[in-house]
């Protein structure tokens, strides 16, 4: 057996046109069967390091690379990503970026087929990989029909089917519900234990990962600045406490005493595509409420948000805003009242620069002229995006795109915010900034529906939980009562203390 699966020596990389290096002086050796956590603030170089290990850097990205990267003895400068594909697999932050077929079975089979494997072996790998991530029931589905979390399952399965020696997962649990997160992590542990596969997980939420890890590396500004091993992992977990645990209970968002009329009222809503996916959903939210929308992947969370804005067909039911029926208003008119951020921010980026993108809704919905809405610049600065004002939005990282879409909504301040997984790709500091902005919106009487898979965030920041199951709303209650109802149903993965949390780099 080889001593190391991968060896990195004096690695530095600077993207073309960048002011400074994305990676600088990286030295790292990875052993067979090792489980490594890679963490650090957004933009510190974690994803770039993953691209270097897969050979996408230097072959797919323009820039200056210094030093060497070897995977199973192969120099990545001399071997393309295609040549390395059977040795190292990467699940990217945005699962849609790596899906290339139309059907789930075809997607998972794509990699093994390109390795030239026997058809029977391909079929066996596809079935195993889908079962490993709890997605066997998706095998015959079209990819376009899947939810974001279901697409993430398929992306993970497609890489698992390659049986790589080195498996890299870039925020693999970002769009997964707590139950599926536990299942995927169990698969990772089994792979490294039984098959000696080396696993690297790039994550901000670490509580569930720490018990599995052999070591954790903390990065800042392109460098590995700290390394934690063994007992030290538990010590650091206690020292670098999740940001939401620092909140004084007195500072928890106060649940306003319901008093008529509600700000947003939904009655018997059934919505979907060819047939209803949502089934008779009813709830009311009052001024200042922040509600966590929770449930398993594919339960209808994103469908609910899109239905509120009118992006899906409404078969029956009513939607009221401040007592006025807006059910069948045009989307262009509804958008002035309901600000929607998609799960995948690429689906709502249109402009050529960050500043134009941030201004766009204000121009169309509020009649502002370019440069007139002063909130845009202040919000870009608040969310660490002002330095990118003249850059192409699609050149931003996933987390930066998510912040940009929220800035564009906050700039025109709609009374209702419908946010689909807004914390994906955010480090603790940026997450706290985003959640703080929701508190400001709440203080102005705004209502927020936030799709959220982290019970601890829901517990600390949300006053109400709407829990969906197979398109139906099975729980609608204040946070503490909702958790009690979830516990009574045996849905313990959704209770605080069962979710993964954030570890910061402070201290």
C-alpha positions as CSV (number, residue, x, y, z in Angstrom):
1,X,0.0,0.0,0.0
2,X,1.2,3.5,-0.9
3,X,2.1,5.6,2.1
4,X,0.3,8.7,0.8
5,X,-2.7,9.1,-1.5
6,X,-1.8,12.7,-2.3
7,X,1.2,14.9,-1.7
8,X,1.3,18.7,-2.0
9,X,4.6,20.6,-1.9
10,X,5.0,24.4,-1.8
11,X,1.7,24.9,-3.7
12,X,0.7,28.5,-4.6
13,X,-1.9,29.6,-7.1
14,X,-3.0,33.0,-8.3
15,X,-6.0,33.3,-10.6
16,X,-5.5,35.4,-13.7
17,X,-6.3,39.0,-13.0
18,X,-6.5,38.5,-9.2
19,X,-4.7,41.0,-6.9
20,X,-3.1,38.3,-4.8
21,X,-2.7,34.5,-4.5
22,X,-5.7,32.3,-3.7
23,X,-3.2,29.7,-2.3
24,X,0.2,30.3,-0.9
25,X,2.8,27.9,0.5
26,X,0.6,24.8,0.9
27,X,2.3,21.6,2.1
28,X,0.1,18.6,2.8
29,X,0.2,14.8,2.8
30,X,-2.9,12.6,2.8
31,X,-2.9,9.0,4.0
32,X,-5.1,6.2,2.8
33,X,-8.3,6.0,4.8
34,X,-7.8,9.4,6.4
35,X,-10.8,11.7,7.2
36,X,-9.8,15.4,6.9
37,X,-11.8,18.5,7.6
38,X,-10.9,21.6,5.7
39,X,-12.5,24.8,7.2
40,X,-12.0,28.5,7.4
41,X,-13.7,31.8,6.3
42,X,-15.3,32.1,2.9
43,X,-12.8,33.0,0.3
44,X,-9.8,31.5,2.2
45,X,-8.8,29.1,-0.6
46,X,-10.6,25.8,0.4
47,X,-12.3,25.2,-2.9
48,X,-9.3,26.3,-4.8
49,X,-7.2,23.6,-3.0
50,X,-9.8,21.0,-4.0
51,X,-9.6,22.1,-7.6
52,X,-5.8,21.7,-7.4
53,X,-6.1,18.1,-6.1
54,X,-8.5,17.1,-9.0
55,X,-6.3,18.6,-11.7
56,X,-8.9,21.3,-12.7
57,X,-6.1,23.6,-11.7
58,X,-4.0,24.1,-13.8
59,X,-5.9,22.5,-16.7
60,X,-9.2,24.2,-16.4
61,X,-8.4,27.6,-14.8
62,X,-6.1,30.3,-16.0
63,X,-3.5,31.5,-13.5
64,X,0.0,31.0,-12.2
65,X,0.6,27.7,-10.3
66,X,3.8,27.0,-8.4
67,X,4.8,23.9,-6.5
68,X,3.6,20.3,-7.1
69,X,0.5,18.2,-6.5
70,X,0.6,14.4,-6.9
71,X,-2.3,12.0,-6.6
72,X,-1.4,8.3,-6.4
73,X,2.0,9.3,-7.8
74,X,0.6,11.2,-10.8
75,X,1.6,14.8,-11.2
76,X,-1.5,16.9,-11.8
77,X,0.5,19.2,-14.2
78,X,1.1,16.2,-16.5
79,X,-2.3,14.5,-16.1
80,X,-5.6,15.9,-17.0
81,X,-8.7,15.8,-14.8
82,X,-10.0,13.0,-17.1
83,X,-7.0,10.9,-16.4
84,X,-7.3,11.5,-12.6
85,X,-11.1,11.0,-12.6
86,X,-10.9,7.4,-11.4
87,X,-8.5,8.3,-8.6
88,X,-10.0,11.5,-7.1
89,X,-13.6,12.6,-7.1
90,X,-15.0,16.1,-6.3
91,X,-18.6,16.9,-5.2
92,X,-18.8,20.7,-5.8
93,X,-20.7,23.3,-3.8
94,X,-23.2,23.7,-6.5
95,X,-24.4,20.2,-7.5
96,X,-26.1,21.5,-10.8
97,X,-22.6,22.5,-12.0
98,X,-21.6,18.9,-12.4
99,X,-24.8,17.3,-13.6
100,X,-24.6,16.6,-17.4
101,X,-27.3,14.1,-18.4
102,X,-31.1,14.1,-18.2
103,X,-32.0,11.1,-16.0
104,X,-30.7,10.1,-12.5
105,X,-29.7,6.6,-13.6
106,X,-27.8,8.0,-16.6
107,X,-26.1,10.6,-14.4
108,X,-24.7,8.1,-11.9
109,X,-23.7,5.7,-14.6
110,X,-21.9,8.4,-16.6
111,X,-18.6,8.2,-14.7
112,X,-18.2,4.4,-14.5
113,X,-19.2,4.1,-18.2
114,X,-16.4,6.5,-19.2
115,X,-14.0,4.4,-17.2
116,X,-14.8,1.6,-19.7
117,X,-16.2,-0.8,-17.0
118,X,-18.3,-3.8,-17.9
119,X,-22.1,-3.0,-18.0
120,X,-22.9,-5.3,-15.2
121,X,-20.3,-3.6,-13.0
122,X,-21.7,-0.2,-14.0
123,X,-25.2,-1.2,-13.0
124,X,-24.0,-2.6,-9.7
125,X,-22.1,0.6,-8.9
126,X,-25.1,2.8,-9.8
127,X,-27.5,0.8,-7.5
128,X,-24.9,0.8,-4.7
129,X,-24.2,4.6,-4.9
130,X,-27.9,5.6,-5.0
131,X,-28.6,3.3,-2.1
132,X,-25.7,4.7,-0.2
133,X,-27.1,8.3,-0.2
134,X,-30.7,7.2,0.2
135,X,-31.8,8.0,-3.3
136,X,-32.8,4.6,-4.8
137,X,-36.3,5.9,-5.3
138,X,-35.0,8.7,-7.5
139,X,-33.4,6.3,-10.1
140,X,-36.0,6.8,-12.9
141,X,-36.6,10.5,-12.2
142,X,-35.6,13.3,-14.6
143,X,-32.9,15.6,-13.1
144,X,-34.9,18.8,-13.8
145,X,-37.7,17.5,-11.6
146,X,-35.5,17.1,-8.5
147,X,-35.3,19.5,-5.6
148,X,-31.9,21.1,-4.7
149,X,-31.3,18.6,-2.0
150,X,-32.2,15.6,-4.2
151,X,-29.8,17.0,-6.9
152,X,-27.1,17.1,-4.2
153,X,-27.7,13.4,-3.4
154,X,-27.4,12.5,-7.1
155,X,-24.1,14.5,-7.4
156,X,-22.6,12.7,-4.4
157,X,-23.8,9.3,-5.8
158,X,-22.3,10.0,-9.2
159,X,-18.9,10.6,-7.6
160,X,-19.2,7.6,-5.2
161,X,-19.9,5.3,-8.2
162,X,-16.4,6.1,-9.5
163,X,-14.9,4.5,-6.3
164,X,-12.1,7.1,-6.1
165,X,-9.1,6.7,-3.8
166,X,-9.6,10.3,-2.7
167,X,-13.1,11.8,-2.2
168,X,-13.5,15.5,-1.8
169,X,-16.8,17.0,-0.8
170,X,-17.2,20.8,-0.9
171,X,-20.0,21.6,1.6
172,X,-21.8,18.3,0.9
173,X,-24.5,18.8,3.4
174,X,-25.5,22.4,2.5
175,X,-28.8,21.4,0.8
176,X,-29.4,18.2,2.6
177,X,-32.0,17.7,5.3
178,X,-30.7,16.5,8.7
179,X,-31.7,12.9,8.2
180,X,-29.9,12.7,4.8
181,X,-26.9,14.5,6.3
182,X,-26.6,11.7,8.9
183,X,-26.9,9.1,6.2
184,X,-24.3,10.6,3.9
185,X,-21.8,11.1,6.8
186,X,-22.3,7.4,7.8
187,X,-21.4,6.4,4.2
188,X,-18.3,8.5,4.3
189,X,-17.2,6.9,7.5
190,X,-17.9,3.4,6.1
191,X,-15.9,4.1,2.9
192,X,-12.8,5.2,4.7
193,X,-13.0,2.4,7.3
194,X,-13.9,-0.5,5.0
195,X,-12.3,0.6,1.7
196,X,-9.5,2.9,2.8
197,X,-10.9,5.8,0.8
198,X,-9.4,9.1,1.9
199,X,-12.1,11.7,2.5
200,X,-11.8,15.5,2.6
201,X,-14.8,17.5,3.7
202,X,-14.9,21.2,3.2
203,X,-17.4,22.7,5.7
204,X,-18.3,25.5,8.0
205,X,-20.7,23.3,10.0
206,X,-18.5,20.9,11.9
207,X,-20.2,19.4,15.0
208,X,-21.2,16.2,13.3
209,X,-17.9,15.9,11.4
210,X,-15.6,16.3,14.4
211,X,-16.2,12.8,15.8
212,X,-15.3,11.3,12.4
213,X,-12.2,13.4,11.7
214,X,-8.5,12.3,12.1
215,X,-7.6,16.0,11.8
216,X,-8.9,19.4,10.8
217,X,-7.1,22.1,9.0
218,X,-8.0,25.8,9.4
219,X,-7.2,28.1,6.4
220,X,-6.9,31.9,6.2
221,X,-6.0,33.9,3.2
222,X,-4.7,31.0,1.2
223,X,-2.6,29.4,3.9
224,X,-3.1,26.5,6.3
225,X,-2.6,28.3,9.6
226,X,-3.8,25.7,12.2
227,X,-4.0,21.9,12.5
228,X,-6.0,20.1,15.1
229,X,-5.8,16.3,15.8
230,X,-7.2,13.8,18.2
231,X,-8.3,15.1,21.6
232,X,-7.5,18.6,20.4
233,X,-10.4,18.5,18.0
234,X,-12.8,18.3,20.9
235,X,-11.0,21.0,22.8
236,X,-11.2,23.3,19.8
237,X,-14.9,22.5,19.3
238,X,-15.5,23.8,22.8
239,X,-13.3,26.9,22.3
240,X,-14.6,27.9,18.9
241,X,-18.3,27.8,19.8
242,X,-21.0,28.1,17.2
243,X,-22.1,31.7,16.7
244,X,-25.7,31.0,17.4
245,X,-24.9,29.7,20.9
246,X,-23.5,33.2,21.8
247,X,-26.9,34.7,21.5
248,X,-28.4,35.8,24.7
249,X,-31.8,34.2,25.1
250,X,-33.2,37.6,25.8
251,X,-32.0,38.6,22.3
252,X,-33.9,35.8,20.6
253,X,-36.4,37.1,18.0
254,X,-39.5,37.9,20.0
255,X,-42.7,36.2,18.7
256,X,-45.3,39.0,18.3
257,X,-48.6,38.3,20.0
258,X,-50.8,37.4,17.1
259,X,-53.3,40.2,16.4
260,X,-55.4,40.5,13.4
261,X,-54.9,41.1,10.6
262,X,-51.9,38.8,9.7
263,X,-49.3,40.2,7.3
264,X,-49.2,37.1,5.2
265,X,-52.1,34.6,5.1
266,X,-52.2,31.4,3.0
267,X,-55.4,29.4,2.8
268,X,-55.7,25.9,1.3
269,X,-52.9,26.4,-1.2
270,X,-52.4,23.6,-3.7
271,X,-49.6,24.4,-6.3
272,X,-47.1,22.7,-8.5
273,X,-46.4,21.9,-12.2
274,X,-48.6,19.5,-14.1
275,X,-50.1,18.4,-10.8
276,X,-50.1,19.8,-7.3
277,X,-47.0,19.2,-5.2
278,X,-48.2,21.3,-2.3
279,X,-51.5,20.0,-0.8
280,X,-53.9,22.3,1.0
281,X,-51.3,24.3,2.9
282,X,-52.6,27.0,5.3
283,X,-50.8,29.3,7.7
284,X,-50.7,32.9,8.9
285,X,-47.6,35.0,9.7
286,X,-47.9,38.3,11.6
287,X,-45.7,41.5,11.4
288,X,-42.2,40.8,12.6
289,X,-42.3,37.0,12.4
290,X,-39.4,35.0,11.1
291,X,-40.5,31.5,10.2
292,X,-38.2,28.5,9.5
293,X,-39.5,26.3,6.7
294,X,-38.3,22.8,7.4
295,X,-38.7,19.3,6.1
296,X,-37.0,16.5,4.2
297,X,-35.6,17.0,0.7
298,X,-38.4,17.0,-1.8
299,X,-41.1,17.8,0.8
300,X,-42.2,21.0,-0.9
301,X,-40.2,23.8,0.8
302,X,-38.9,25.5,-2.4
303,X,-42.2,24.8,-4.1
304,X,-44.0,26.8,-1.3
305,X,-41.7,29.8,-1.8
306,X,-42.1,29.8,-5.5
307,X,-45.8,29.4,-5.3
308,X,-46.1,32.4,-3.1
309,X,-44.5,34.5,-5.9
310,X,-46.7,32.9,-8.6
311,X,-43.9,31.1,-10.4
312,X,-45.8,27.8,-10.2
313,X,-49.4,26.9,-11.1
314,X,-51.9,27.5,-8.3
315,X,-54.6,24.9,-8.6
316,X,-56.6,26.1,-5.6
317,X,-56.3,28.2,-2.5
318,X,-55.7,31.9,-1.6
319,X,-52.8,34.1,-0.7
320,X,-53.4,37.4,1.2
321,X,-51.0,40.2,1.9
322,X,-52.2,42.6,4.6
323,X,-55.8,41.3,4.0
324,X,-55.7,41.8,0.2
325,X,-56.1,38.8,-2.1
326,X,-52.9,38.7,-4.3
327,X,-53.3,35.0,-5.4
328,X,-53.6,35.7,-9.1
329,X,-51.7,39.0,-9.4
330,X,-48.9,39.1,-12.0
331,X,-45.5,37.9,-10.9
332,X,-44.0,41.3,-11.8
333,X,-46.4,42.9,-9.3
334,X,-46.1,40.3,-6.6
335,X,-42.3,40.7,-6.7
336,X,-42.7,44.1,-5.3
337,X,-44.2,42.6,-2.2
338,X,-42.5,39.2,-1.9
339,X,-38.7,39.1,-2.4
340,X,-37.6,35.6,-3.3
341,X,-34.1,34.3,-3.2
342,X,-33.7,31.0,-5.0
343,X,-31.9,28.0,-3.6
344,X,-29.5,28.2,-6.6
345,X,-28.5,31.9,-7.0
346,X,-27.4,31.3,-10.6
347,X,-31.1,31.1,-11.5
348,X,-31.6,34.8,-10.8
349,X,-28.4,36.5,-11.9
350,X,-28.9,38.7,-15.0
351,X,-26.6,41.7,-15.1
352,X,-22.9,42.2,-16.2
353,X,-21.6,43.6,-12.9
354,X,-22.3,43.1,-9.3
355,X,-23.5,46.7,-8.7
356,X,-26.0,46.5,-11.6
357,X,-27.3,43.2,-10.3
358,X,-27.7,44.6,-6.8
359,X,-29.7,47.6,-8.2
360,X,-31.8,45.7,-10.7
361,X,-34.9,45.0,-8.6
362,X,-35.0,48.6,-7.3
363,X,-35.0,49.9,-10.8
364,X,-37.8,47.7,-12.1
365,X,-40.0,47.5,-8.9
366,X,-39.5,50.9,-7.3
367,X,-38.7,53.0,-10.3
368,X,-35.3,54.1,-9.1
369,X,-32.6,55.3,-11.4
370,X,-29.1,53.8,-11.4
371,X,-27.2,55.1,-8.4
372,X,-30.3,56.6,-6.8
373,X,-30.9,53.8,-4.2
374,X,-28.1,54.5,-1.6
375,X,-28.9,51.4,0.3
376,X,-27.3,49.3,-2.5
377,X,-23.8,50.5,-1.8
378,X,-24.2,50.3,2.0
379,X,-25.5,46.8,1.8
380,X,-22.7,45.7,-0.6
381,X,-20.2,47.0,1.9
382,X,-22.0,45.4,4.8
383,X,-22.0,42.0,3.1
384,X,-18.3,42.2,2.0
385,X,-19.2,42.6,-1.7
386,X,-18.3,46.2,-2.5
387,X,-14.8,45.2,-3.7
388,X,-16.5,43.2,-6.5
389,X,-18.8,45.9,-7.6
390,X,-17.5,46.0,-11.2
391,X,-17.0,42.2,-11.5
392,X,-19.2,39.7,-13.3
393,X,-21.7,38.2,-10.8
394,X,-21.1,34.7,-12.2
395,X,-17.5,35.0,-11.3
396,X,-18.4,35.1,-7.6
397,X,-18.3,32.1,-5.3
398,X,-21.6,30.4,-4.4
399,X,-21.7,32.1,-1.0
400,X,-21.0,35.5,-2.5
401,X,-23.8,35.0,-5.1
402,X,-26.2,34.1,-2.3
403,X,-25.3,37.3,-0.5
404,X,-25.7,39.3,-3.6
405,X,-29.2,38.1,-4.3
406,X,-30.2,39.0,-0.7
407,X,-28.6,42.5,-1.1
408,X,-30.8,43.0,-4.2
409,X,-33.9,42.1,-2.2
410,X,-33.0,44.1,1.0
411,X,-32.3,47.2,-1.2
412,X,-35.9,47.6,-2.1
413,X,-37.3,46.2,1.2
414,X,-40.4,44.1,0.3
415,X,-42.7,43.3,3.2
416,X,-42.2,39.6,2.7
417,X,-38.8,37.8,2.3
418,X,-38.9,34.2,1.0
419,X,-35.4,32.9,1.3
420,X,-34.3,29.4,0.1
421,X,-31.3,28.3,2.2
422,X,-29.7,31.8,2.5
423,X,-26.9,30.5,4.7
424,X,-25.4,28.1,2.2
425,X,-21.8,28.9,1.5
426,X,-21.5,31.4,4.4
427,X,-18.9,31.3,7.1
428,X,-20.0,32.2,10.7
429,X,-19.3,35.9,10.3
430,X,-21.2,36.2,7.1
431,X,-24.1,34.1,8.5
432,X,-24.4,36.4,11.4
433,X,-24.5,39.4,9.1
434,X,-27.3,37.8,7.1
435,X,-29.3,36.8,10.1
436,X,-28.8,40.3,11.6
437,X,-30.2,41.8,8.4
438,X,-33.3,39.7,8.8
439,X,-33.7,41.1,12.4
440,X,-33.6,44.6,10.9
441,X,-36.3,43.6,8.4
442,X,-38.3,42.1,11.3
443,X,-38.0,45.3,13.3
444,X,-39.7,47.2,10.4
445,X,-42.6,44.8,10.5
446,X,-41.4,42.6,7.7
447,X,-42.1,38.9,7.5
448,X,-39.5,36.3,6.6
449,X,-39.9,32.6,5.5
450,X,-36.5,31.0,5.5
451,X,-35.9,27.4,4.3
452,X,-33.5,26.1,6.8
453,X,-32.0,22.7,7.6
454,X,-30.2,23.7,10.7
455,X,-32.4,23.3,13.8
456,X,-30.0,25.3,16.0
457,X,-30.3,28.3,13.7
458,X,-34.1,27.9,13.7
459,X,-34.1,27.7,17.5
460,X,-31.9,30.8,18.0
461,X,-33.3,33.1,15.2
462,X,-36.8,32.0,14.3
463,X,-40.1,32.4,16.2
464,X,-42.1,29.9,14.2
465,X,-41.5,26.6,12.3
466,X,-43.5,25.5,9.3
467,X,-42.7,21.8,8.8
468,X,-43.6,20.1,5.5
469,X,-44.0,16.4,4.7
470,X,-44.8,15.2,1.2
471,X,-46.3,18.5,0.2
472,X,-48.4,18.9,3.3
473,X,-47.9,21.2,6.2
474,X,-47.9,18.9,9.2
475,X,-46.6,21.3,11.9
476,X,-47.2,25.1,12.2
477,X,-46.2,26.3,15.7
478,X,-43.9,28.5,17.7
479,X,-40.4,27.2,17.7
480,X,-40.3,25.4,21.1
481,X,-43.7,23.8,20.6
482,X,-42.7,22.8,17.1
483,X,-39.6,21.0,18.4
484,X,-41.8,19.2,21.0
485,X,-44.2,18.1,18.2
486,X,-41.2,16.9,16.1
487,X,-39.9,14.9,19.0
488,X,-43.3,13.3,19.5
489,X,-43.2,12.2,15.9
490,X,-39.8,10.7,16.3
491,X,-38.2,13.3,13.9
492,X,-35.2,13.7,16.2
493,X,-32.8,14.7,13.5
494,X,-34.6,18.0,13.4
495,X,-34.1,18.9,17.1
496,X,-31.4,21.3,18.3
497,X,-28.3,19.4,19.3
498,X,-28.8,16.9,16.5
499,X,-27.8,19.3,13.7
500,X,-24.3,20.3,12.6
501,X,-23.1,23.7,13.9
502,X,-20.6,26.3,13.0
503,X,-17.1,26.6,14.3
504,X,-15.5,30.0,14.0
505,X,-11.9,31.0,13.7
506,X,-12.0,33.5,16.5
507,X,-10.1,33.3,19.7
